[in-house]
Amino acid sequence: MVEGPTAKAIAIKISQKFEGETVKDIIVKSKRVFIEPKELLNKKFNGSDTLGKNIILFFEDNAIRVHLMMFGSIHVYEMGEPLLKPLERARLLVEGVRKKLVVYNAPVVEIDRREKILDRLMSTLGPDPLTEGWSREKAAENIIRFEREKIGTILLDQSVIAGIGNILRNEILFRAKVHPERRVESLSVEEVKEIVLACERLCRKFLELKVKGKGIKEILYVYNRYRGKCRICGENIKFYMQKPVNRKTFVCENCQK
């Protein structure tokens, strides 16, 4: 699953590679098309950004939302350059004057007015650590609302904090020294603040590495360390599938209480 920082890095690259293009043709395969796609013809590409894991392509007063989930990808080609994948697998093709943008295998491709797409996303998503609207206070409030839930499960809820996926939630809880099985009601105010601060710091470091084209191994202290030792205390890292989300979970039970 693409996490928020990866989506943001992809959006930055799209903004750079497709900059200055004007739409000359568009082909879309999606049921989430709320305006006539041809309305985008002759509209100028105004850049790309993200909210959570959603990538948004702006074309003046219209926009396209893409969610890549597990297997989606976006490529920008020079005109005449051979496609990396068969066109039949494309969910979206936007042809400009010099380049074309192709989205493959993305489960969500949505076309609508710019403001409607933004309004829908902002009404359902929590604060995003990688946007100007990020609020530590709002993120903490959202966590506290789920007092009876496990902290390890609610961090995957996009209405709490947008953009957090399974890699990040494991690493966030390790940094905050909080066990994923803890109920939110058991957390102190300081522990909630540490979780929120870890969200912010890790998302920004994750993005920094992605933009530089680097891997994220240096920030992985527990994730995918099936038989590894804790980098802090040297104890074994425990692996299990947390319920009810059934997601891979890694924890140092000596450091995380």
Secondary structure, 3 states (H helix, E strand, C coil): CCCHHHHHHHHHHHHHHCCCCECCEEEECCCEECCCHHHHCCCEEEEEEEECCEEEEEECCEEEEEECCCCCEEEEEECCCCCCCCHHHEEEEEECCCEEEEEECCCEEEEEEHHHHHHHHHHHCCCCCCCCCCCHHHHHHHHHHCCCCEHHHHCCCCCCCCCCCHHHHHHHHHHHCCCCCCEHHHCCHHHHHHHHHHHHHHHHHHHHHHHCCCCCHHHCCCCCCCCCECCCCCCECEEEEECCCCEEEEECCCCCC
